[in-house]
Amino acid sequence: MSTLEMKGEIFELVSAVRSENELEKLLQIIREFVSQKISATQKSDDDSDMTPAQVMDLHRAIERSRDERNLISNEEALKRLSKWLN
């Protein structure tokens, strides 16, 4: 089974859960699992002051950055940042 197929199956299983209470429990389990995996594979302590949710957000952003459609040039980034830096 491919990674995409596994993610699809996970999504389908989660979509079948109707109880808000059960969804909250499942969300906590997933957060803990991901947080532990991230902690186990982390190569630096740069984010040691971050909460598990912040670490997950960081890793999601890194994953999104692998898609070139989500990237902008350095020039464009500097142009956008100059609005707040000046």
C-alpha positions in Angstrom: 0.0 0.0 0.0 1.4 3.4 -1.0 1.8 6.3 1.4 -1.0 8.1 -0.4 -3.3 5.1 -0.1 -2.5 4.8 3.7 -3.2 8.5 4.2 -6.5 8.1 2.3 -7.5 5.1 4.5 -6.6 7.0 7.7 -8.8 9.9 6.5 -11.7 7.6 5.7 -11.5 6.0 9.1 -11.3 9.3 10.9 -14.2 10.6 8.8 -16.4 7.7 10.0 -16.0 8.9 13.7 -19.1 11.0 14.5 -18.8 11.6 18.3 -17.0 14.9 19.1 -15.7 13.3 22.3 -14.2 10.4 20.4 -12.7 12.8 17.8 -11.1 14.8 20.6 -9.6 11.5 22.0 -8.4 10.5 18.6 -6.9 13.9 17.9 -5.0 13.7 21.2 -3.7 10.3 20.4 -2.5 11.5 17.0 -0.8 14.6 18.4 1.0 12.5 21.0 2.1 10.0 18.4 3.4 12.6 16.0 5.1 14.5 18.8 6.9 11.4 20.0 8.0 10.6 16.4 9.2 14.1 15.9 11.1 14.1 19.3 12.7 10.7 18.4 13.9 11.9 15.1 14.8 15.4 16.0 18.4 16.3 15.2 18.7 19.5 17.1 17.2 21.1 20.2 16.3 24.3 18.4 12.6 23.9 19.0 12.9 22.4 22.5 10.9 25.4 23.9 8.1 24.7 21.4 4.9 23.0 22.3 4.0 19.7 20.5 1.4 21.6 18.5 4.0 24.2 17.4 6.4 21.4 16.5 3.7 19.7 14.4 2.9 23.1 12.7 6.6 23.5 11.9 6.9 20.1 10.4 3.7 20.6 8.4 5.1 23.9 7.0 8.3 22.0 6.1 6.3 19.4 4.3 4.3 22.1 2.4 7.6 23.7 1.4 8.6 20.6 -0.6 5.9 21.5 -3.1 7.4 24.1 -5.5 4.0 25.6 -6.0 4.1 26.9 -2.4 7.5 28.6 -2.8 8.4 32.2 -3.8 11.7 33.7 -4.8 14.1 35.3 -2.3 13.4 38.6 -4.0 9.6 38.2 -3.5 10.1 37.2 0.1 12.3 40.2 0.8 9.8 42.5 -0.9 7.0 41.1 1.3 9.1 41.3 4.5 10.2 44.9 3.8 6.6 46.0 4.6 7.1 44.9 8.2 10.8 45.6 8.5 10.8 49.3 7.4 
